[in-house]
């Protein structure tokens, strides 16, 4: 089910818009704010589980994010 939002539901298109509230995300996806929050919780739980299976630690992630930000992120020249 899709909402009456922009019609763009590609994560990359939405990421280019910057931060969005759960209300805005729900509108774009055609779901309630509460459902958008639930989708995030489930996705985060699944990602944590898969990272744990791969042996990726919190320190690994902090190191990678710190390196990415120190390098200027994806928009760096």
Helices and strands as residue ranges (DSSP letters): H 11-16, H 22-29, H 33-54, H 58-70, G 73-75
